Amino acid sequence: SVEMLAAILAAVIHDYGHPGRNNNFMIETQHPIASQHNDQHVLENHSLRICLGLLSKHDFTENMTKTDRNVLRTTVIAMVLSTDMAEHFKVISQFEKITNKDLRKCTSISSSQSESMDIFKMLKSAGSVKCLRSDQRSLLLQMAIKVADLGHTT
C-alpha cells in the first residue's frame, strides 16, 4: 500500500544528513542548516529537503495517481517531522485520543473486552487498520517511527 511505502521511505530518510547534533544546538550556534529551515524542525526538514529532492529527480511515482502521490508525500513528511523531539508530547497526546471505540470498528471485540485491552493488543487483534481514518493511520505510523527512533538513541 502507499502508506507502507511511505513508512519505509520515512524510516530510511528520517536521519539522513544529520551532522551528529540536535536541533537546539543547530539553532543556538546559528548553523546554516538552521537558517535554511527558519529554526523549525531543522534536522528533520534538512533530511526531507535532500531526500525528497533526490526522489523527485528519480521519480518512481510517475505511475501513481495524484491522490496516491499526495498520500505518499504527506505521510513521509508527517512521519519524519514526528521524530523531532519538540513534537513528542503533541504526537503522544494525539495518539492517546485514538479511542477503543475507533479500534473496535476493526475487530469483533466487545466494548467490555476492549476496556481491559491496551491499544497494541487491540491493533494486533484487528489484523488491519484500514477501518481507521487516514489521519489515525498516519498517527499510528508516526508512533511507529518514534518508537524506533527513540529505541536506538545512545
SULZI-V167913 format. One record per backbone hydrogen bond with DSSP energy under -0.5 kcal/mol. NH is the residue of the N-H (numbers start at 0). CO is the residue of the C=O. If there is no record, write none. Layout:
# SULZI-V167913
{{NH:CO} {NH:CO}}
This chain:
# SULZI-V167913
{{4:0} {5:1} {6:2} {7:3} {8:4} {9:5} {10:6} {11:7} {12:8} {13:9} {15:12} {17:14} {25:21} {26:22} {27:23} {28:24} {29:26} {30:25} {33:30} {34:30} {35:31} {36:32} {37:34} {38:33} {39:36} {40:38} {44:40} {45:41} {46:42} {47:43} {48:44} {49:45} {50:46} {51:47} {52:48} {53:49} {54:50} {55:51} {56:52} {57:53} {58:55} {59:57} {63:60} {68:64} {69:65} {70:66} {71:67} {72:68} {73:69} {74:70} {75:71} {76:72} {77:73} {78:74} {79:75} {80:76} {81:77} {82:79} {83:80} {86:83} {87:84} {90:86} {91:87} {92:88} {93:89} {94:90} {95:91} {96:92} {96:93} {97:94} {98:96} {102:98} {103:99} {104:100} {104:101} {105:102} {106:103} {113:109} {114:110} {115:112} {116:113} {121:117} {122:118} {123:119} {124:120} {125:121} {126:122} {131:128} {136:132} {137:133} {138:134} {139:135} {140:136} {141:137} {142:138} {143:139} {144:140} {145:141} {146:142} {147:143} {148:144} {149:145} {150:146} {151:147} {151:148} {152:149}}
